[in-house]
């Protein structure tokens, strides 16, 4: 089972841009467990997974964190949805 967690910040402008990719990913892959997590309200969880920046994608395979993708200021718009899906499938297979 593939699980993807989208970590975002309430006051993060880039996170709002990435939100559209998150929504499209949920539509495209209904068989994946895809959820979002607001960073400021979930500080303990964020600290547990060492998330240092938002937006961040956490990718799990069989409930084990296998990859993280922190943007650290990069704009998501250049990344196509099919590329993101391919990357996640390669990681979590």
N, CA, C and O of each residue as an XYZ file, in Angstrom:
372
protein
N       0.851     -1.192      0.000
C       0.000      0.000      0.000
C       0.885      1.240      0.000
O       1.783      1.377      0.831
N       0.626      2.120     -0.922
C       1.341      3.382     -1.008
C       0.619      4.406     -0.140
O      -0.600      4.558     -0.220
N       1.385      5.100      0.683
C       0.833      6.180      1.496
C       1.656      7.434      1.217
O       2.886      7.398      1.205
N       0.954      8.538      0.993
C       1.602      9.812      0.729
C       1.000     10.846      1.668
O      -0.219     10.995      1.752
N       1.880     11.564      2.377
C       1.428     12.636      3.265
C       1.992     13.946      2.732
O       3.200     14.091      2.546
N       1.100     14.887      2.493
C       1.478     16.223      2.041
C       1.501     17.137      3.265
O       0.455     17.415      3.851
N       2.677     17.601      3.648
C       2.838     18.484      4.802
C       2.896     19.915      4.283
O       3.707     20.248      3.419
N       2.023     20.751      4.828
C       1.941     22.132      4.359
C       1.881     23.093      5.544
O       1.602     22.697      6.676
N       2.149     24.354      5.255
C       2.044     25.410      6.256
C       0.868     26.322      5.936
O       0.608     26.643      4.777
N       0.176     26.725      6.965
C      -0.985     27.616      6.777
C      -0.612     28.914      6.080
O      -1.393     29.441      5.289
N       0.564     29.426      6.363
C       0.974     30.732      5.840
C       2.021     30.597      4.732
O       2.786     31.525      4.472
N       2.045     29.446      4.093
C       3.041     29.147      3.069
C       2.417     29.354      1.684
O       1.539     28.596      1.272
N       2.869     30.367      0.986
C       2.340     30.650     -0.345
C       2.607     29.544     -1.342
O       1.736     29.207     -2.145
N       3.798     28.976     -1.302
C       4.146     27.884     -2.213
C       3.262     26.669     -1.941
O       2.899     25.935     -2.861
N       2.919     26.466     -0.665
C       2.044     25.339     -0.312
C       0.687     25.452     -1.003
O       0.087     24.440     -1.366
N       0.217     26.651     -1.179
C      -1.061     26.846     -1.876
C      -0.956     26.458     -3.344
O      -1.907     25.934     -3.923
N       0.201     26.717     -3.944
C       0.428     26.316     -5.328
C       0.470     24.789     -5.425
O      -0.121     24.201     -6.331
N       1.162     24.164     -4.498
C       1.316     22.713     -4.491
C      -0.005     22.018     -4.162
O      -0.208     20.866     -4.546
N      -0.892     22.696     -3.464
C      -2.193     22.120     -3.083
C      -2.941     21.585     -4.305
O      -3.609     20.556     -4.211
N      -2.841     22.255     -5.431
C      -3.539     21.772     -6.631
C      -2.976     20.428     -7.085
O      -3.726     19.568     -7.546
N      -1.676     20.243     -6.960
C      -1.068     18.957     -7.303
C      -1.544     17.881     -6.332
O      -1.839     16.759     -6.744
N      -1.618     18.214     -5.059
C      -2.133     17.283     -4.053
C      -3.562     16.848     -4.413
O      -3.873     15.657     -4.388
N      -4.416     17.802     -4.744
C      -5.805     17.483     -5.095
C      -5.885     16.595     -6.336
O      -6.676     15.653     -6.381
N      -5.068     16.896     -7.335
C      -5.055     16.091     -8.559
C      -4.526     14.688     -8.288
O      -5.015     13.714     -8.860
N      -3.525     14.586     -7.414
C      -2.969     13.288     -7.058
C      -4.030     12.416     -6.385
O      -4.127     11.222     -6.668
N      -4.818     13.009     -5.502
C      -5.895     12.264     -4.839
C      -6.923     11.762     -5.850
O      -7.428     10.646     -5.725
N      -7.229     12.581     -6.846
C      -8.188     12.171     -7.882
C      -7.613     11.066     -8.770
O      -8.305     10.110     -9.120
N      -6.347     11.213     -9.123
C      -5.704     10.292    -10.061
C      -5.410      8.918     -9.436
O      -5.424      7.904    -10.133
N      -5.147      8.889     -8.138
C      -4.735      7.648     -7.466
C      -5.630      7.357     -6.248
O      -5.164      7.420     -5.110
N      -6.907      7.039     -6.484
C      -7.818      6.793     -5.362
C      -7.454      5.553     -4.550
O      -7.917      5.403     -3.419
N      -6.639      4.669     -5.105
C      -6.231      3.460     -4.394
C      -5.064      3.711     -3.437
O      -4.739      2.843     -2.627
N      -4.438      4.868     -3.517
C      -3.372      5.230     -2.586
C      -3.977      5.909     -1.366
O      -5.033      6.536     -1.449
N      -3.297      5.778     -0.234
C      -3.689      6.482      0.981
C      -2.990      7.845      0.943
O      -1.804      7.947      1.259
N      -3.716      8.873      0.563
C      -3.146     10.217      0.399
C      -3.844     11.161      1.372
O      -5.070     11.271      1.383
N      -3.048     11.830      2.176
C      -3.616     12.745      3.165
C      -2.726     13.974      3.297
O      -1.596     13.998      2.808
N      -3.255     14.987      3.962
C      -2.443     16.177      4.210
C      -2.309     16.390      5.712
O      -3.097     15.876      6.506
N      -1.296     17.158      6.076
C      -0.988     17.421      7.474
C      -0.516     18.864      7.604
O       0.486     19.257      7.008
N      -1.238     19.635      8.379
C      -0.892     21.044      8.577
C       0.222     21.110      9.637
O       0.054     20.616     10.752
N       1.340     21.714      9.283
C       2.551     21.660     10.098
C       2.411     22.320     11.471
O       2.783     21.724     12.482
N       1.890     23.522     11.516
C       1.861     24.254     12.785
C       0.989     23.572     13.835
O       1.301     23.629     15.024
N      -0.094     22.931     13.415
C      -1.010     22.272     14.343
C      -0.544     20.878     14.749
O      -1.110     20.273     15.659
N       0.475     20.373     14.084
C       0.946     19.008     14.324
C       2.449     18.978     14.576
O       3.168     18.147     14.020
N       2.908     19.887     15.413
C       4.340     20.077     15.655
C       5.038     18.789     16.100
O       6.137     18.495     15.629
N       4.424     18.022     16.995
C       5.062     16.800     17.486
C       5.297     15.803     16.345
O       6.360     15.188     16.260
N       4.315     15.651     15.487
C       4.443     14.732     14.354
C       5.499     15.235     13.382
O       6.310     14.458     12.877
N       5.485     16.523     13.125
C       6.466     17.123     12.217
C       7.882     16.922     12.756
O       8.798     16.587     12.004
N       8.054     17.127     14.047
C       9.369     16.926     14.669
C       9.798     15.464     14.599
O      10.967     15.162     14.363
N       8.845     14.566     14.804
C       9.134     13.130     14.766
C       9.712     12.718     13.418
O      10.596     11.863     13.356
N       9.219     13.319     12.342
C       9.684     12.970     11.005
C      10.713     13.950     10.446
O      11.050     13.908      9.262
N      11.207     14.835     11.316
C      12.273     15.776     10.944
C      11.949     16.618      9.723
O      12.813     16.863      8.882
N      10.705     17.058      9.628
C      10.322     17.941      8.530
C      10.835     19.333      8.847
O      10.483     19.914      9.874
N      11.666     19.866      7.967
C      12.295     21.156      8.206
C      11.697     22.281      7.374
O      11.920     23.456      7.665
N      10.945     21.931      6.347
C      10.404     22.952      5.450
C       9.062     22.487      4.901
O       8.781     21.292      4.810
N       8.250     23.464      4.541
C       7.004     23.144      3.849
C       7.038     23.840      2.495
O       7.590     24.932      2.362
N       6.453     23.212      1.508
C       5.769     21.928      1.520
C       6.745     20.758      1.493
O       7.867     20.875      1.001
N       6.295     19.631      2.029
C       7.065     18.394      2.022
C       6.128     17.240      1.707
O       4.999     17.205      2.197
N       6.582     16.305      0.901
C       5.869     15.054      0.658
C       6.582     13.967      1.450
O       7.802     13.833      1.352
N       5.843     13.188      2.232
C       6.375     12.013      2.910
C       5.784     10.797      2.202
O       4.569     10.710      2.026
N       6.630      9.871      1.802
C       6.192      8.724      1.017
C       6.502      7.446      1.796
O       7.629      7.213      2.233
N       5.466      6.635      1.951
C       5.566      5.406      2.737
C       5.307      4.198      1.857
O       4.507      4.245      0.923
N       5.996      3.123      2.172
C       5.715      1.823      1.572
C       5.513      0.846      2.725
O       6.400      0.663      3.559
N       4.349      0.227      2.762
C       4.006     -0.705      3.831
C       4.213     -0.058      5.204
O       4.779     -0.664      6.114
N       3.746      1.170      5.329
C       3.791      1.968      6.566
C       5.193      2.295      7.062
O       5.372      2.610      8.239
N       6.174      2.227      6.194
C       7.538      2.619      6.540
C       7.898      3.831      5.688
O       7.779      3.800      4.464
N       8.340      4.900      6.349
C       8.749      6.097      5.613
C       9.963      5.755      4.762
O      11.023      5.402      5.277
N       9.788      5.867      3.449
C      10.865      5.491      2.540
C      11.500      6.684      1.836
O      12.614      6.586      1.321
N      10.788      7.812      1.816
C      11.354      8.993      1.148
C      10.642     10.251      1.615
O       9.504     10.210      2.082
N      11.331     11.350      1.479
C      10.736     12.663      1.737
C      11.214     13.593      0.637
O      12.322     13.453      0.119
N      10.371     14.531      0.297
C      10.696     15.493     -0.745
C      10.365     16.875     -0.210
O       9.209     17.298     -0.216
N      11.403     17.578      0.257
C      11.229     18.924      0.800
C      11.597     19.936     -0.269
O      12.640     19.829     -0.913
N      10.737     20.907     -0.445
C      10.946     21.868     -1.521
C      11.858     23.020     -1.155
O      12.558     23.546     -2.021
N      11.869     23.424      0.096
C      12.749     24.487      0.569
C      12.758     25.690     -0.367
O      13.817     26.199     -0.733
N      11.561     26.137     -0.749
C      11.445     27.362     -1.521
C      11.280     27.194     -3.016
O      11.033     28.175     -3.718
N      11.410     25.968     -3.527
C      11.228     25.756     -4.963
C       9.744     25.811     -5.304
O       8.904     25.400     -4.504
N       9.430     26.304     -6.459
C       8.027     26.391     -6.884
C       7.638     25.105     -7.589
O       8.325     24.655     -8.507
N       6.537     24.522     -7.157
C       6.044     23.241     -7.645
C       5.550     23.286     -9.081
O       5.529     22.253     -9.751
N       5.165     24.419     -9.558
C       4.508     24.501    -10.852
C       5.237     23.821    -11.992
O       4.605     23.404    -12.963
N       6.556     23.698    -11.900
C       7.313     23.091    -12.989
C       7.241     21.569    -12.973
O       7.635     20.926    -13.946
N       6.757     20.996    -11.912
C       6.687     19.539    -11.802
C       5.317     19.055    -12.267
O       4.292     19.490    -11.742
N       5.297     18.172    -13.235
C       4.029     17.668    -13.750
C       3.526     16.529    -12.879
O       4.316     15.801    -12.278
N       2.227     16.382    -12.815
C       1.597     15.355    -11.991
C       2.091     13.962    -12.368
O       2.384     13.153    -11.487
N       2.186     13.675    -13.650
C       2.613     12.331    -14.051
C       4.052     12.049    -13.612
O       4.399     10.903    -13.327
N       4.883     13.083    -13.556
C       6.249     12.904    -13.071
C       6.253     12.583    -11.577
O       7.015     11.730    -11.122
N       5.401     13.268    -10.823
C       5.291     13.010     -9.393
C       4.807     11.582     -9.155
O       5.353     10.877     -8.305
N       3.793     11.153     -9.894
C       3.263      9.797     -9.753
C       4.354      8.773    -10.070
O       4.514      7.792     -9.345
N       5.091      8.998    -11.136
C       6.177      8.078    -11.509
C       7.228      7.983    -10.414
O       7.694      6.891    -10.089
N       7.602      9.123     -9.845
C       8.592      9.130     -8.775
C       8.092      8.369     -7.554
O       8.840      7.598     -6.953
N       6.842      8.581     -7.186
C       6.286      7.893     -6.019
C       6.196      6.391     -6.289
O       6.527      5.586     -5.419
N       5.755      6.012     -7.474
C       5.669      4.586     -7.805
C       7.038      3.928     -7.778
O       7.173      2.781     -7.352
N       8.056      4.655     -8.234
C       9.418      4.101     -8.207
C       9.901      3.910     -6.775
O      10.548      2.909     -6.464
N       9.592      4.859     -5.907
C      10.023      4.793     -4.510
C       9.247      3.742     -3.735
O       9.832      2.919     -3.031
N       7.927      3.774     -3.867
C       7.078      2.938     -3.030
C       6.606      1.663     -3.717
O       6.076      0.753     -3.080
N       6.811      1.620     -5.030
C       6.487      0.494     -5.859
C       5.299     -0.283     -5.500
O       4.972     -1.259     -6.176
